[in-house]
Each structure stands twice: as C-alpha cells, then as structure tokens.
Amino acid sequence: MAKIIALANQKGGVGKTTSCVNLAASVAAANKQVLLVDLDPQGNATMGSGCDKRSIQTSVTEVLLDGADIKQAIVRPAHTGYRLLPANSLLTTAEIQLVSLPEREFRLKKALQQINDQYDFIFIDCPPALNMLTVNGLVSANGVIVPMQCEYYALEGLSDLLETIDQLRQSVNPKLIIEGVLRTMYDARNRLAVDVSEQLREHFGEKLYQTIIPRNVRLAEAPSFGQPIMAYDRKSPGAQAYLMLAGEFLRRNKLYAQQEAKNAVTC
C-alpha cells in the first residue's frame, strides 16, 4: 500500500508545488513507484511535469465530481519518472460543487483506494488555501509535509494549518501526522531567514528536515521547461538539495516502517 503524503501550506509562493514535483521526481529516481496528484486549480504541478493542462481529456476534477475512472485519468509525463493525476482550471468549480456532494471530504480518498497498491508513494499538491480540496488531500493522506519560507509572514497562518490538521486527525483521519517541515527558498545571507529557521527548529525539533532548499535560478527556470530540476539541470544546487531531501525522506520512512512493524509484533 502506498504511503500518501500531502504537501500543504495555505500561503502561496513558498515553493510548495516546486517541492512536490521535485521530491516526487527524486523519490522516483530511487526506483520507487510514485504518483503525483495535482489538486491545485492553477495546475502548476501539471505544467511543471510537462503536461499541457489545456489539452487534458480527463483530470482530477472528473474523478472527484463524476467518479471517473482514476486509472484512465493518470498519465505518465516524460522526463519525470513518476505518474501524474493532472489538474486544470475546471478544478476551481469543483471546489464549489464538492460542498453539496455526499461524502465530500472522502472523494479523493475513495478514488486513491482503487490504485494505491500500485505505488510506493503518492504525493498530493494541495492548493494554497484551507478549502474543501485541501481537506480532501489531508483526509487521503498519512502525512503532511509543510514547505515554508524562512520569513516572518510565512509563520503567520501556520497555526491555522496545524489546527486544521489536528481537527481532521481527531474527526476523520486519526493516522494523519506532520511528516515534516521543509525550509525552502533559503538565503543564508538573510539574517531574518536564519532567525526564523532557528525558531522552526526549536518548535518542530526532529520534524524539521535537515535538508534546506536554497534559492536557485535553475530551480526557478525548470517549470517553464516542463521538467523537474533533475531533468533540467541535475548538477544544480537545487537538484542536489532535492536529491538530499529524497534521501532523508526515504530514510525517515524506512525507520518509521520498522518501528511500526516492531510495535505490531509487540501488540
């Protein structure tokens, strides 16, 4: 069964989609079967994977609203190593329509249950808002990665996200955990970035990834070419950072799986 990870932060511009695309590609490069779910109406993860969101035949919208076959909607973009459940602007209306549908919080979870035995990891790129789409992503997930810029305003609203995660854990998804907090677009020359980074370390402890994603021009260029940074410029600092993150992510999950197995034997 796949480990399902949602990347979420209601603040836009923090490197959420960049992290989702490049973590998925880096984990896939470690010979893992990976699916990326684009749950953002902007469709940036779809475009960043080299798929034209304007020419999609079946998207995540039809899967959520109409019960379309998720297997038919999944595509395999070139140069990525992962499969993709794409999104386009139709997803904007889906967020409104979901409110009136039965089991509205579980639509994505039920769709993923049909295929999650085919993957090792499923990454969900949630929209930059705490709406019904994000709730669907969090209800489907086992864990949440929170990408954050080390800036003052990035800290604002984090408590709202953590509160939402806690509420969902208590009500509908008891297995949901904070997988990790990821520092993105980091500039060590910026004193504020260093201070905020230290605050994050004090608050989240081991949940804070040791890997830090730097500001990098090549990393910013890659989406316009429809490629993960590994395909666009594997030797760039951005590519090396995401490869390191993938390694840290996989090591954490191996240790977690071992601990779960140990606990199961003890019980």
N, C-alpha and C positions, 0 to 999 in steps of 0.2 A: 504494500500500500504506500502511496506517495505521502511524503511529508509536505504539507501545504503551508506556504509562507506568504503572508500579505505584507507588502511594503506600503506603509500609510503615514501620512502627515497632512493635516488639513491646511497647512501653509504651503503655498506653491513656490516654485523656484528654489527648492532645497536639494535638487538632484535626485528626487525620488525615482522618476522614470529612467534616468541615466543609470542609476544604481540597479534597478530591476532588470533592465536589458543586459547590462554588462555582468551582473552577478549570474544571471541565467546562462549567458554565453560562457562564462568562466567555469561554472559548475559542469556544464555540458562538455567542456574541454577535458574534464577529469573522467570522461567515459560514463557519465550519468545520463539517464533518460530524463529530459527536462521539458516541461510545458510552461509557457508564459501566457498568462491571461491578462489581456488589456481590458481593464474595467474603467478606464478614463475616457469620457466622451471626446476629449481632444484627440484621441487616437495617436498620441505621440510614440508610444511603445510600438504600435503597429508600423508607423512610418519609419521609426528608428531601426526596425527589423528589416527594412527594405520592401515592405508591402504597401501598395497604394490603397489607402483607406477608401478612396472614391470608387474603386472598382471591385470591392468585396461583394461576393454573392450572398454569403451567409455569415453573419457576425455574432458577437456575444449578445447583441440586442434580441435577435430572433430566438436564441437559446433561452434567454431569460423570460421573454414575454410570450412566445408562441410554443415553447417546448420543442424547438427544432433540434434535430439530432446533432449533438455536440461533436460527434466523430466526423460528420460532414463539414462542420464549420472550421475545424482545426486545419491549419496549413503548415507547411514546412518551408520557412524562408531560407534562401541561400545565404551562405557565409555566417550563419549564426550557431548552428549545432543543436538548436532547440526547435520545438514545435510551438505554434502560436495560435491562440484563440483571439482573433483580431477584433478591433472596435472601430467605429466611425461616429459621425455626428448624430446618427439616429439614436445613439445611447442617451443623448440629452433628454429625449422624450420618454425613454424607458424609465428614467428615474422618477418621473411624474406618474407614469402609468403603474409602476410597481406598487405604489401606495395603496391602490384599490384592489390588488390581486390577492387571492388566498395564499397563505404561507409565503408572504412577500420576502421575509428575511432569509428563506431557505432555498430560493430558486437556483442560485448558483451552486450551492452545496449539493443539491439533488442531481444537477447536471454533471458535476465533477465525480460523483459517486459511480457514474457509468464508466469512467475511464481511468480512475486514479490507480488502478492496479497495473497500468501500463507505464507508469512513470516512477522515478525515484523522488523527484521534487517538482512541485508546482508552485510557481511564483505568480502572485497576483499584484498587478499595478493598480492600486486604488486611486480614485480621483482625489484632488486636493480639497476635500470637504467631508464633513461628517454627515453624509446623506445616506439614502437607502442603498445606493450602490456600494458605498464603503461598508455599510452594515452587512451586506451580502458577502463581501470579501472577508470580513472578520469572522462571520459565522461559519464560513467554509474552512477557515484556517486553523492550523495547530499553533502557529506562532506568528508574531508580528515583528518586522524589522522597521525601526523608525529612523529614516535618514534625517539628519539635522545639520544645518549650517551653524557654525560657532559664532552666532551673532545674537544680540540682545533680543530682537523681535522674534527670532526663531524659538526662544524659550517661552514666549507668550503663547498660550493656547496648547502647549504640551500637556498641561494638567487636564484640559478638556478631553484630549485624546486618551490619556491614561484612564480617566474616569469612565469614558465610553467603553474601553476595553474591559475594565473591571465590572461594569454593569452587564456586559454581554457574557462575561465569564460566569457571573452569578445567575443569569437568567436562562441563557440558551446554549452556551458553549463553554462548559467547565474546563475543557482542556486547553483553552486559549491562554498563551503565555507571551510575555515580551521576549522574543528571541534575542534581540539585541538592539542597541542604539549605535548608529553609524554616523561618524563625523564626515561631512562632505564639503567640497569646495573650500578646502582648508588652506589658509595662508599663515604660515608660522611667523611671518614678519609682523602680523597684526596682533597687537597686544590684547585687544578685546577677544580675539579668537582664542588666544592662549588661556585667558581668564575663564571664558565660557567652557572651554574644553576641560579645564580643571573642575569646574562646577559639575559638569556632566559625570566626570569620573567619581567625584565624591557622592553624587546622588545615586548613580546606577551601578557603580562598582564593577563586578565581573560581567554585567550585562553590556557594558560599553566595549565595542570591538576595539582591539588594539590597532587594527588597520585603520589608517586615516586616508581618505580620498582627497588628493590635492587639487587645487585649481590647475587646469592643464588645457592649453589651447587645442591640442589634438583631440582631447576628450570632448571638448565642446564642438569640434568640427564633425566628428564621426556621425551624429544623427542625420546631418544634411546629406550624407552619402548613403544613408540607409544601412549602416553597418555598425555592429558593436565595435568598441575600440580595439578588441583583439584582432579583428579582421582588417580594420583601418590602419592601425599602427601598433603592432604588438610590442614594440620596443619602447613605446612612450611611457612616461611616468604614470599616466592614468591607467594604461593597460596593466602595468606591473602591480599597481595598487589593487585593482580588481582581482587579479590572479591571487594575490596575497589574501584578499578578503575571502575568496572562494575556499582557499586552503584552511583558513581559520574557521569558516562556516562549517566545512565538512568535518574538521576535527571535533568541533563542538557537538555536532550531531552524532558522530560516532561514539563519543563519550556518553552522550545522553541516552543513546540506544542501549549501550552496555549497562548503564545504571538502571534503565527500565527493565531490562532482562533480569538483572540481579534482583530487583525489587519483586518481580513476578515470581521468581524462584523462592524468595523468602516468604512471600504470601502463601 
